[in-house]
Structures are given as C-alpha cells and as structure tokens.
Amino acid sequence: MRYRTTIDSHVFEFADLKQVMACASPARSGDYLAEIAAATAQQRLAARHVLAETPLKQFLNEALVPYEEDNITRLIIDSHDAQAFAPVAHLTVGDFRNWLLSEEADTNALSALAPGLTPEMVAAVSKLMRSQDLVSIARKCSVVTRFRDTIGLPGHLAVRLQPNHPTDDLRGIAASLLDGLLLGAGDAVIGINPASDSMQVLGDLLRMLDEVIQRFQIPTQSCVLTHVTNTLKLADAGAPVDLVFQSIGGTEKTNRSFGVTPELLDEAYAAALAMKRGTIGNNVMYFETGQGSALSANANFGVDQQTCEARAYGLARRYKPLLINTVVGFIGPEYLYDGKQIIRAGLEDHFCGKLLGLPLGCDICYTNHAEADQDDMDTLLVLLGTAGINFIMGVPGADDVMLNYQSTSFHDALFLRETMGLKRAPEFEAWLQGMQITNAAGRLAPASSNAMLSDMGTLKALAG
C-alpha cells in the first residue's frame, strides 16, 4: 500500500504505516528525541490525511513492530477477535472516528467491540481526534473490575491511597494511611512504592497493610509495588499478597529491560488467582505504564511513543487486571515536555485503554524539571473526571516524598467528587459511613464522631 497525499500542490509520501503514525502524532518531545516526529505542521496534516484514508484492517496486515521479532506483536495479532472486529472491519480510520462519535457507538457496542480492536487501531484513531473527542468517546466506555470492592461503575471515581515513605518507616506510612482513610481515599487500592528491595521490608509492609485492612474490615485491597519476581517469592513464603504489580511496556525489548516476559506474568497471574484472596471478584493484577518507556529503553523500533504505550495495554488485556495506571508525566520532559503535552497524553492513554476494554486510571503527575505546574494537573484532573476515569492517585499534599514528584492529593479527589457528583466504590462508601467517616451523602463527617479515630491505639500498635 502506498502512503501519499497532495496538499497545496505539494506531494507528501511516507515510507510505511509506521512513519504515517509517527508523523500524524501531536507534537511531543519524545518523538522529536527519537527523530521520528513530523518536521513541519504541513507534514503532520498530510500524515493525518493519509491515516484517515487507511483501512482499519491494514493494521492486521502490516505490523509496526515485526511479528517474527516481537512477542507483544504476536500476542496482539494471535489474540485478535475477528468476530468482534467484524462490525467495523470495512471502515477506514477516519470513518471509524466518525462512527465512534455517533450515537450508534453506545456503551454496549463499545464493550462488544473491544476484543476486536488492536492497540495500533485505537492509537491511530486517537491521532485524528480533538481533546473533546477523546473525552466524549471514553466517557461512553464502561470497564468494571472487582476484588474486594467494585471499581469503574458509571458515575464513580476510586482513589489509590499512596502512603509512600523514603525509608519505608511503618509509622510514617501509617500516618499517611490514616490521613487518606479519614479523607475517604483508598477504594482503588492501598499501594506502597517501597524504597527497599529487602524481602524482610517488603513482607513487613504487606503484613502491616493486611492487618489494617483486616482489623478495620476495610473492603479494599493492598499492594506493594515491587518487581513481580519479589511478589512471587513473598507469596511462596505465605505473605498476604492481594494484587500482583508490574510495570510493563509495549515491546518485547522494553519488557525485557524491566525483567519481564509474558511467561513470567502468566506464572504470577496463576499464582495470584490460586490465593483466592478476593471476596467479590478475581481481578488480581495491577499494571503501570507510561509514554516514553520504550524509547528510554532504546526499544521503540521507530514507533511513536503513544502507539508504544497503547501496545502495552495489549499485553495488560491478557490478564484482566483490576487496575492499570498510566503514570503520565513521571518519566520526564524528555518525553512529555510541558503541561500541554502531558494533558494530551493523559487523555490519549485513557481513551485508548478504555476502547481496548481496560480499567484505566491515571497518575496525573509531573516532575519538577518539566514545564508544568499544578494548574496543568487541575486541568487534566477535570478532563479525566469528565471522561470517566476509573481511578486517580491520592498522595498526601500531592507531593510524593519518596518518589520526588508531584501528583494529586486526597483533597483533589474530594474536589472532583464534589464538583462532578462522583461516588466512591459502593462497598467502600458503605464502610466509610459505617465508620462515621462520611455521612449518608458521601461527604466527610465531623471528626468527633469518627469510629476509626477512637481506635487510634490499634493503628499505632500495627505500625510498631
């Protein structure tokens, strides 16, 4: 297939579909760093013209990363559901955009279509969309998951309570944990990024979180975000592992840089299912991703960073995760330079993940050397809330003292819920009301009536 178009008597020609995709992408620093971005606005427009006329089924015939060289490509192609794809198989990328924006593409239709879409298809159509398109289509997607509570119901927003500490001090973590619970956060997961790889420390963190959850009968799940091989060792040793975590990427080479293969993830998935710790569901995996990870590992194969990100979702989909989180601005300005690029990337990631049938959340964040600030994060927060994001982060003061980056706070979640009328996971909300942390309307109750504060001695004991 030839990829060419003429604009104002100027002929633009592209070598292959991979180049069309890269040049059609909105401008971002990572693609310029990789020397694959459009050189001019005219070239970007031409690439989008060509992409709009490309048949969706071309992505099944022309792999951006060779099938023979990449196990993620093989997984995507071999697991493709042709029957689910059939309703849109005759469309071009541009026609697909128009269909997605139509009333015909309702929640049921999008859910049925998801197994028939490849990551490259959803990445392609996102490149033809305005921000409002990404919001309105993602909002129609519903992806619900369960472990000890129900996440992703329409009109709901969950929060990962992230009580990190620079030395993994249990007392410091307990203080942040209590802060988050008293502000109504933690229904997505209570998840700690450990500073240490010590198996003793990791086990202590897991046991502390489990004791809090069991002592107060909190309908949520815990996770210590260590490498999957550590989690397998902890599970074998009898530690109370709820969710298995792993960072993943969109190419085989990227995942090998993380020390991960699909076979290893298969083993971890089977082990987590066998533990049967979920009470209302068996979604047991938690993945994190981020635009730029493939390029930073020199593993992008000339593919633009947003498409590489979407390909990571193709791997995640294999494991029916409870949560998948795009850590959108964490990798740095080399890949997403400023607030504008971070905002666009967050909307793209959420849109692509939801179309693929995944429970997308977002760490709405930036590093201190990026050209971004908290106003940019507020903008993305509201946009993603409107788009139906499954969960966001809850970090004390929005400032992670261990990872040294800026995210969203417990108060940001309160703002979004209040402004948009969003509810917590229903089981978690019922628990908060039973503990008199929130009232019947879901708003914070006076601290004097709080049943958890009356049991502070127990929490102090748990923290040592």
C-alpha positions in Angstrom: 0.0 0.0 0.0 1.3 3.5 -0.9 1.0 6.2 1.7 0.9 9.6 -0.1 -1.3 12.7 -0.4 -1.1 16.1 -2.1 -1.7 19.3 -0.2 -1.5 22.7 -2.0 0.3 21.0 -4.9 2.9 19.6 -2.6 3.2 15.7 -2.6 3.8 14.1 0.8 4.9 10.5 0.8 5.6 8.2 3.7 7.7 5.1 3.6 5.3 2.9 5.6 2.4 2.8 8.1 4.8 3.3 11.0 6.0 6.6 9.6 2.4 7.7 8.9 1.6 7.0 12.6 4.6 8.9 13.9 4.1 11.9 11.7 0.4 12.1 12.5 1.0 12.3 16.2 0.6 15.5 18.1 4.0 17.1 18.7 5.8 15.8 21.7 9.4 15.9 22.9 9.9 12.1 23.0 9.1 11.7 19.3 11.5 14.6 18.4 14.1 12.9 20.5 13.6 9.7 18.6 13.8 11.7 15.3 10.5 10.3 14.0 8.1 13.3 14.5 6.7 15.4 11.7 9.2 18.0 10.6 6.5 20.6 9.9 2.8 21.2 10.7 2.1 20.6 7.0 3.7 17.2 7.1 1.7 16.4 10.3 -1.5 17.4 8.5 -0.6 15.3 5.5 0.1 12.3 7.6 -3.4 12.7 9.2 -5.0 12.9 5.8 -3.2 9.6 4.8 -4.1 8.0 8.1 -7.8 8.9 7.8 -7.9 7.1 4.5 -6.1 4.0 5.7 -8.4 0.9 6.2 -8.5 -0.3 9.8 -7.8 -3.9 8.6 -4.4 -2.7 7.3 -3.2 -2.9 10.9 -3.8 -6.6 10.8 -1.6 -6.9 7.6 1.2 -4.5 8.4 2.9 -4.9 11.8 4.6 -1.7 13.1 7.0 -4.0 15.1 7.8 -7.2 13.1 5.7 -10.3 14.1 8.8 -12.5 14.0 10.9 -10.3 16.2 8.4 -9.2 19.0 6.3 -11.3 21.3 3.9 -8.4 22.0 3.1 -8.1 18.3 2.5 -11.9 18.2 0.2 -11.7 21.3 -1.8 -8.8 19.7 -2.2 -10.5 16.4 -2.8 -14.0 17.7 -5.4 -12.9 20.2 -7.3 -10.7 17.8 -11.1 -11.4 17.8 -12.2 -11.3 14.2 -15.8 -11.7 15.0 -15.8 -8.8 17.4 -14.0 -6.7 14.8 -16.5 -7.5 12.0 -18.9 -4.5 12.6 -16.1 -2.0 11.8 -13.8 -4.1 9.6 -14.9 -2.3 6.5 -14.1 1.2 7.9 -11.1 3.5 7.3 -9.5 5.1 10.4 -11.4 8.3 9.5 -14.7 6.5 9.2 -14.0 4.8 12.5 -13.6 8.1 14.2 -17.0 9.3 12.8 -18.6 6.0 14.0 -17.2 6.3 17.5 -18.6 9.8 17.8 -22.1 8.6 16.6 -25.0 7.6 18.8 -24.6 4.1 17.4 -21.4 3.6 19.3 -23.0 3.3 22.7 -21.6 1.6 25.8 -22.8 -1.9 24.8 -21.5 -1.6 21.3 -18.1 -0.4 22.5 -17.8 -3.2 25.1 -18.6 -5.8 22.4 -16.1 -4.2 20.0 -13.1 -4.0 22.4 -11.7 -7.6 21.8 -11.7 -6.9 18.0 -9.6 -3.7 18.3 -5.8 -3.8 18.3 -3.7 -1.2 20.2 -2.5 0.2 16.9 -6.0 0.8 15.7 -7.0 2.8 18.7 -3.8 4.7 18.7 -4.4 5.6 15.1 -7.9 6.9 15.6 -6.9 8.9 18.6 -4.4 10.9 16.4 -7.4 12.2 14.4 -9.2 13.4 17.4 -9.6 16.7 19.3 -9.4 16.6 23.1 -13.2 16.8 23.4 -13.5 13.7 21.1 -11.2 11.7 23.4 -13.3 12.7 26.4 -16.7 12.1 24.9 -15.9 8.7 23.5 -14.0 7.4 26.6 -17.0 8.6 28.7 -19.2 6.1 26.8 -16.9 3.2 27.8 -17.6 1.2 31.0 -15.0 -1.2 32.4 -15.9 -2.6 35.8 -13.5 -4.7 37.9 -13.7 -6.4 41.3 -11.6 -7.8 44.1 -12.9 -6.7 47.5 -14.9 -3.8 46.1 -16.3 -2.7 42.7 -14.3 -0.2 40.7 -15.3 1.5 37.5 -19.1 1.8 37.8 -20.5 4.8 35.8 -20.6 7.9 38.0 -18.0 6.6 40.4 -14.3 7.5 41.0 -11.9 5.5 43.0 -8.6 6.6 44.6 -5.3 4.7 45.1 -4.1 5.7 48.6 -0.3 6.1 48.1 1.3 6.4 51.6 5.0 6.2 50.4 7.9 6.9 52.8 11.5 7.5 51.8 12.8 4.9 54.4 9.7 2.6 54.4 9.1 3.6 58.0 6.0 1.9 59.2 5.0 4.8 61.5 5.3 7.3 58.7 3.3 5.0 56.3 0.7 4.5 59.0 0.3 8.3 59.4 -0.2 8.8 55.6 -2.5 5.8 55.5 -4.7 7.2 58.3 -4.7 10.6 56.6 -6.0 9.1 53.4 -8.7 6.9 55.0 -10.0 9.8 57.1 -10.3 11.8 53.8 -12.2 9.0 52.1 -9.4 7.6 49.9 -8.3 4.1 49.3 -11.1 2.3 47.4 -8.9 1.5 44.4 -6.0 0.1 46.4 -3.7 1.0 49.2 -0.5 0.8 47.3 3.0 1.5 48.5 6.1 2.1 46.3 8.8 0.6 48.5 12.2 2.3 48.8 13.8 -1.0 49.5 14.1 -4.4 47.8 14.7 -6.2 51.1 12.3 -9.1 51.3 12.0 -8.6 55.0 10.9 -5.0 54.5 8.5 -5.9 51.7 7.0 -8.6 53.9 6.6 -6.2 56.8 4.8 -3.7 54.6 2.4 -6.3 53.2 1.6 -7.6 56.7 1.1 -4.1 58.1 -1.4 -3.2 55.3 -3.2 -6.6 55.7 -3.5 -6.1 59.4 -5.1 -2.7 59.0 -7.5 -4.0 56.3 -8.5 -7.0 58.4 -8.6 -5.2 61.8 -10.9 -2.5 60.4 -12.7 -4.8 57.9 -12.0 -2.3 55.0 -13.4 -3.5 51.7 -10.3 -2.7 49.7 -7.0 -4.3 48.6 -3.4 -3.7 49.2 -0.3 -3.8 47.0 3.4 -3.3 47.5 4.7 -2.2 44.1 7.8 -4.3 43.9 9.0 -6.4 41.0 6.8 -9.4 40.1 9.6 -11.9 41.0 9.7 -10.4 44.5 5.9 -10.7 44.8 6.1 -14.4 43.7 8.7 -15.0 46.4 6.6 -13.3 49.0 3.5 -15.3 48.1 5.5 -18.5 48.2 6.6 -17.5 51.8 3.0 -17.0 52.9 2.9 -13.2 52.8 -0.6 -11.7 52.4 -0.4 -10.8 48.7 -3.6 -9.3 47.3 -2.6 -7.8 43.9 0.4 -8.6 41.8 2.1 -5.5 40.4 4.4 -4.9 37.5 5.5 -2.1 35.2 5.1 -3.1 31.5 5.9 -1.7 28.1 4.7 -2.1 24.5 7.6 -4.1 23.0 9.3 -7.3 24.0 12.6 -5.4 24.3 11.0 -2.9 26.7 9.7 -5.6 28.9 13.0 -7.4 29.0 14.5 -4.2 30.2 12.0 -4.4 33.1 13.0 -8.1 33.6 9.5 -9.3 32.5 8.2 -11.7 29.9 4.6 -12.8 29.2 5.5 -16.2 30.5 6.6 -14.7 33.9 3.4 -12.7 34.0 1.4 -15.8 33.2 3.0 -17.5 36.3 2.3 -14.6 38.5 -1.3 -14.3 37.3 -1.9 -18.0 38.0 -0.3 -17.7 41.5 -2.5 -14.7 42.4 -5.6 -16.4 41.3 -4.7 -19.5 43.3 -4.5 -17.4 46.5 -8.2 -16.6 46.2 -8.0 -13.5 48.5 -10.7 -11.6 46.6 -14.1 -11.6 48.2 -16.3 -10.4 45.3 -14.1 -10.8 42.3 -10.8 -12.2 40.9 -9.2 -9.3 39.1 -5.8 -9.7 40.7 -3.3 -7.8 38.6 -2.1 -4.1 38.8 0.0 -2.7 35.9 1.6 0.7 35.4 2.8 2.2 32.1 4.0 5.5 30.7 4.7 7.1 27.4 8.4 7.2 26.8 9.3 3.9 28.5 10.1 2.1 25.2 12.3 4.9 23.9 14.1 5.2 27.2 15.0 1.5 26.9 16.1 2.0 23.2 13.3 -0.4 22.4 10.7 1.6 20.4 11.7 0.3 16.9 10.9 3.7 15.3 7.3 3.6 16.6 5.9 6.7 18.2 5.7 6.7 21.9 1.9 6.9 22.1 1.5 3.8 20.0 4.1 2.0 22.1 2.0 2.9 25.1 -1.2 1.6 23.6 0.7 -1.7 22.8 1.4 -2.1 26.5 -2.3 -2.2 27.0 -2.5 -5.1 24.6 -0.3 -7.0 26.9 -2.2 -5.9 30.0 -5.5 -7.0 28.5 -4.4 -10.7 28.6 -4.6 -10.6 32.4 -7.9 -8.9 33.1 -6.3 -6.5 35.6 -8.1 -4.8 38.5 -6.2 -1.6 37.7 -4.0 -0.2 35.1 -2.4 3.1 35.7 -0.7 5.4 33.1 1.9 7.4 35.1 1.6 10.2 32.6 4.2 12.8 33.4 6.5 10.8 35.6 9.2 9.8 33.1 10.1 13.4 32.5 10.2 16.3 30.0 12.4 14.4 27.6 9.2 12.6 26.6 6.4 14.9 27.6 7.9 18.4 27.7 5.2 20.6 29.2 1.7 20.8 30.6 0.1 20.8 27.1 1.8 17.6 26.1 1.1 15.9 29.5 -2.6 16.8 29.2 -2.9 15.5 25.7 -1.1 12.3 26.6 -3.3 11.6 29.6 -6.4 11.9 27.5 -5.0 9.7 24.8 -3.9 7.0 27.2 -7.3 6.9 28.9 -9.1 6.8 25.6 -7.0 4.0 24.1 -7.2 1.9 27.3 -10.9 2.2 27.7 -11.5 1.4 24.0 -9.5 -1.8 24.5 -11.6 -2.8 27.4 -9.2 -1.9 30.2 -9.8 -0.3 33.6 -7.7 2.8 33.1 -6.6 5.1 35.9 -4.1 7.9 35.7 -1.4 9.2 37.9 -1.9 12.9 37.0 1.6 14.0 37.6 4.7 15.9 36.6 8.4 16.1 37.7 9.8 19.3 38.9 12.0 19.8 35.9 9.1 19.7 33.5 7.5 22.9 32.1 4.3 22.1 34.0 2.6 23.0 37.3 -0.4 22.1 39.5 -2.7 24.2 37.3 -2.0 21.9 34.4 -2.7 18.9 36.6 -6.0 20.5 37.7 -7.0 20.8 34.1 -6.2 17.2 33.3 -7.9 16.1 36.5 -11.2 17.7 35.5 -10.9 16.5 31.9 -10.3 12.9 33.0 -13.1 13.1 35.6 -15.4 14.2 32.8 -14.1 11.3 30.6 -15.0 8.7 33.3 -11.5 7.8 34.6 -11.7 4.7 36.9 -9.3 6.0 39.5 -6.6 8.6 40.3 -3.8 8.8 42.9 -4.2 10.1 46.5 -0.9 11.4 47.8 -0.5 13.4 51.0 -0.3 17.0 49.9 0.1 15.9 46.2 3.8 15.7 46.9 5.3 12.2 47.0 8.3 12.4 49.5 9.8 9.1 48.3 9.5 9.3 44.5 10.0 13.1 44.5 7.3 14.1 42.0 4.0 16.0 42.1 0.7 14.1 41.8 -2.8 14.5 43.1 -3.9 14.7 46.7 -6.7 13.3 48.8 -8.3 16.8 48.6 -8.2 16.8 44.8 -10.3 13.6 44.8 -12.8 15.3 47.2 -12.9 18.3 44.8 -13.6 16.1 41.8 -16.3 14.1 43.5 -18.0 17.2 44.9 -17.8 19.1 41.6 -18.9 16.2 39.4 -21.2 14.3 41.7 -18.9 11.2 41.6 -19.2 8.4 44.1 -16.7 6.0 45.7 -16.8 2.2 45.2 -20.1 1.3 46.8 -18.7 -1.2 49.3 -16.1 1.2 50.4 -18.6 4.0 50.7 -20.8 1.8 52.9 -17.7 1.1 55.1 -16.9 4.8 55.4 -20.4 5.6 56.5 -20.4 2.7 59.0 -17.2 4.1 60.5 -18.8 7.6 60.5 -16.0 9.0 58.3 -18.6 10.1 55.8 -22.3 10.9 56.1 -25.2 9.5 54.0 -24.4 12.0 51.2 -20.8 10.7 51.0 -19.3 13.9 52.5 -16.8 13.9 55.3 -18.5 13.8 58.7 -17.2 15.7 61.8 -14.1 14.1 63.2 -15.7 13.9 66.7 -18.0 11.1 65.5 -15.3 9.1 63.7 -15.1 5.4 64.9 -11.6 5.0 63.4 -10.1 7.8 65.5 -11.4 6.2 68.6 -9.3 3.1 67.8 -6.0 5.0 67.2 -4.2 2.8 69.7 -4.8 -0.2 67.5 -3.4 1.6 64.4 -0.3 2.8 66.4 0.3 -0.8 67.5 0.1 -2.0 64.0 2.8 0.5 63.0 5.1 -0.7 65.7 
